């Protein structure tokens, strides 16, 4: 048996006719930039999340940049975030000349340890960026309470958690600004790069929209320094079609995760989801001591795996200037040595899950 890790082909084929028509309509109209589908998608994203404003953009990375630019993040400002994540979270902070200040993660959820944030707040701190890792939202009530106490903004990096809920409320509508990614392998993915920014603040929304098109307030009139960060109309059209079925896809992902849990609960450290959260299972990640050996043997059986993430950000060469060292964030370092993601997509069959878990358990 050969397993597909994300099964993007099946994701397309399941709704091929509708997606093909939507793409053809855009091509025929030649509305490639800021076509009607972009505004339609933004309205639907607002309805889905409950956020008053949704602004689509070119990628999840651009979403973070737009959020920070709208908040007037300047060189030397500090933003508190996690070292256990994809590099874009901290990279965008550094890109704007600000300083990523890392806080270790909770060993159960792998999200930022909210009990360690306050000690890192200084007079230079301007925002907290909790990351909703693997599809589960961080403890936003605790983060928001600290932000209110110290007059800070909160940017939820929801690149992996669009569609997840926290205490009944949608990810990306939980703080000052929420950001997400529509990278193809995300739970809701387009056919290239794409992202979105969410806020309930009208002034921030207007500013983000302007920064997204080179700081324009009207054609060739520029109020802000901006970027070219628009979402292509083709990607918007694809997302409109996929959003129609997204709740069903999330339910199927949750069903896959539940079956994994049932097979593996007594054999390894399975993912933990807080009782007040739901996860969209961007990844199904377990902990393995002999990770390299297990990965190699599973690969021989046609079972792909991945590591999200093998090296925490504070130990990456590009962040050497921050002068962190081995041992500064022991939970992140330990998890990065053991974490391993199994195939996760809505199309995994019971037979495939049974095969994956049977082969895995023989190696544990």
N, C-alpha and C positions, 0 to 999 in steps of 0.2 A: 504494500500500500504506500502511495506517495501523497503526503499531506500538503496543502497549500496554506501558507502562514496567514495571509490576509485575504486571499481569494478575490482580488480586485476584478478579475475577469468575470466571475459570476455576479458580482455586484453590478456590473454593466449589463450583462446578458439578461438579468432578471427584469430589467425595465428598458431594454434596448429600444423598442419601438418608440416609446414616449421620449426617451432621451434623444434619439436620432431626429425625431421631428422637431424637438425644441432647438437642437443645434442647427438644423437646416433652416429654421425660421430666422435665426440670428444671421446666418451666412447670407441668406437671400436678401435680408434687409440691409446688410452692411453696417448695422449698428454695433460695431465691435467695441466701442468705448462708451461707457455710461449710457447704454441703451435702456429701454423701458424695463427689461428684465432685472436690471440692477436695482431700480427703485421698488419693483415688485418683491424681489427677494428681501430687501431691507424691511419692508412692511411685514412680511411673513415672519422674519426673524424677531421683530418686535413683538408680534403676537405670540410667538412660541415661548419667548423668554419672559414676557411681561415687562421688559425694559421699554422706556419711552422712546429711546433712540437706538437704532442699530445702523452702524456705518460700515459697509463692506470695504475691503481693501485687498491688496495684492498678495498678502501672506500673513501668517500668524506673527512672523517677525515684524513686519510693517505695523501690525496692530499694536504691538508693544511700543514701537517707536512713536507712533501717532499718539498713543496714550500719554507717554512721558513728555513729548513736545507740547501737547495741549496743557499739561500741568506745569509748563515752564521749568522743567528739570534742566539745571545748568551744570557746567563743569564744577566738580568739587562737591556737589550735592551727594548725599548718601541715600541708597535705597536698600532696604533689608529684604533678603530673599534666601532661598535654599541653595546649597551647593550640589544637591542630588537631583539633577534634572537635565534636560537637553540644554545645550549651551546658549540658545537664543535668549533665555530668560535673563541671564547675567550679561551676555554679549551686548544686548541692546542698551543696557545701562552704561556699560563702558563705551559703547559707540558714541553716546552723547556726552562723554567726558565725565559722567558721574561715577560714583564708586559703589560697586556691589559689596554689601556687607552681609556675610553669610551667617546663617543660624542653622544648627544641626536639625536633623529630622526626627520625627517620632518613629520608633522602631516598628510600630504596628501598622500605621497607615502609610508611612514613607513621605508624608507631607510635613511641612515645617512644624517644629516643636514650638507651639505657641507660648509655652512656659519659659522659653529662652529668648524671646524677642525683646522684652522690655530692657534687659541689661545691655542691649546693643544700640539703643536709641541715644542719639547725641543731638547737639544743637544743629548739626549738619543734616540730620535725617529729614527727608522730605516725603518719603512714601514707604509703604510696606508692600511687597509683591509676593503673596502666597501663591504657590503653584498647586493646581488640582491634579495631582499625579495619577497616572494609570486609569483615570476616569472617575476618581473620587475627589470631591471638594474638601479643601482644608477646613479647619475650625474657624469659620468666618466671623462668628459672633465674638470670639475672643480677640481676633485680629482687629475687627471694627471697633471694639471697645478701647483697645490700646490706641488706635488711630484717633479716636475722638478725644481721648485723654491728652494726647500730645499734639493735636491739630495736624494730623498727617493724612495724606491721601492713601487709598488702598487700590491697588491694581490687581485684580484676580487674573492670573495667567491660567485661563481655562482652555488651553490649546488641546488638552486631552479629555475634557469633561463636558463639552457641549451636550446638553440633554440630561445631564445628571442633576439630582436635586439635593439640597441641603435644608433639612427641616421643612420640606414641602415647597421650597422656593428654587427656581431654576438657577443653575450655574450661569455665570456671566451677568446676572442681575442681583448681585449680592454685595456690591461695594461701590466706591466712587466710579470706577471704570472696570469693565470686564473685557477680556480679549480672548479670541479663539482662533483656531486654525482649521482650514478645510483642505489641508494636505491630503492627497489621495488615500493614504492608509489610516487616516483618522476615522472614528466612527461615522461621522458625516463628512465624506470627502468628495472633492470635485475631481476634475481630470487634469489637474496641474496644481499650481499654488493658489491659495486664496485664504482670506481671513476676514474677521469682523471685530469691530469695537462696539461696546454697549455702554450706555450711561443713561441716567435719569436727569442729568443736568443739561438744560437746553443750551446754555452758553458754551459748555464743553463740547457738546455735539456740533454746534455751528463751527467752532474752532477746528475740531477734528476734520470736518468736511472740507474746510478751507485748506488746512495743511495737506490733506490728501491730494489736492490738485495744485501743488506748488505755492500754497499760501494765498491763492486767489480768492477774492470776494466777488469779483466779476471778471469777465474776460480781460486778461492782461493787466489787471489791477491787483497788486499783491500786498496784502496786509502783513503776512507772516513769512518767515522762511519756511518752506515746505518741502515736500517730496512728491515724486510721481508714484502714488500708492494706490491706484484704482484697481478694483476687481474687473477683469474682463467680462464683457457681456456673455460670452459663451459659457464661462464658468458659472455665472449667475443662473443662466438657463438650466444648466445641468443640476445645480443645487436646488432649484425650485422643484424639479421633478423628484429628486431624491428625498427632499424634505417631506414630501407627501407620505412616504413610507417609513420615515425615520423612527417613529415610535415603535413600529413593529420590529424594525431592525434592532433597536435597543432591547426590546423584550426578548428577542432571540439570542442576543449576546448574553443577557442575564441568565437565560436558560442554559446556555453552554457553560457559563461560569458555575452555575449551581451543580451541573453534572460533574465538572472537574472537581469541585469541592467534595462531592459525595465519594468519588473514587480515590481522592488523595488525602483526605483529612487526617487519616491515621498514619501517613507515610512521610509527610514533609510539611514545611511551614506554608500554609495556603494564605491567599490574600485575606486581609481583614477589612471589613466595611463597617463603619459606625452604624448603630441602629437607626440613627436619624438621617442617614445618607442613603442615596441610591447611586450606583456606579454605572457608567456606560461601558466599562471594561475596554478601554482603549488598549490595555494590555492585560493578560492574565500572567502574573509574575509570582514565581515561587522562589524559595531559597535552597541552594544546593551547595554542599561543601566542595565536592570534586566537580565543579562546574565544567571545566574544559573536557574532562574525560566523559562526562555524561553527555555533553553536547555532541561530541564526536561519535559516540555509539548510537545516539538517536538519529544523527544524520545518516548513518549507515542503514538505518531502518526506514529511511524516507520521511523522517520527522524533523522539520526545521525548527530551530529555536533562535532566540535573539537575546541580547543583553542590553537592558535599559536601566542603568548606564554603567559601563565598566570602570570609569574613572571620575570621581567627583570633581566639580569645577575648580575647587580651591587648589587642586594638584595639577591642573592643566597648565601647560607651558605659557599660554597666552595670559594667564593671570599671575605669573610669577611676581610681577611688580606689587601685588597686594601683600606679599611676604607671609602668606599662610604656609604651614608646614604639615607634614604627615603627623597625624594624631590630634590635629586641631578640632576635627569633627569626626569622632570615632564611630558614631552610628552610621553616618553616610559612607565612611570608608569600609566598614564591615559589610554593610548591605551591598555596596558596589562589587565586593569580591564574591558574593554569593547569589545575587539576583539573576534569575533566568526566566525569560518569557516563553510561554508555550503558544502554539497557534491559537489565534482568537479571531473569529469572524462569525457572522450570523448563520453561515452555511455549513458549519461543522456538523456532521451527522453523529448519531449515537454510536454507530459502528466506528467512526473515526476517533471519537473521544475515548471509547473503550480501548482501541488499539494504542493510542498515544499513552494513556495512563497505564496500561498493562506493561508496555515496553519500559516506561519510566520506572515503575515500581520494582521491576526486576533489577534496576541499576542502583536503587536506593539502599 
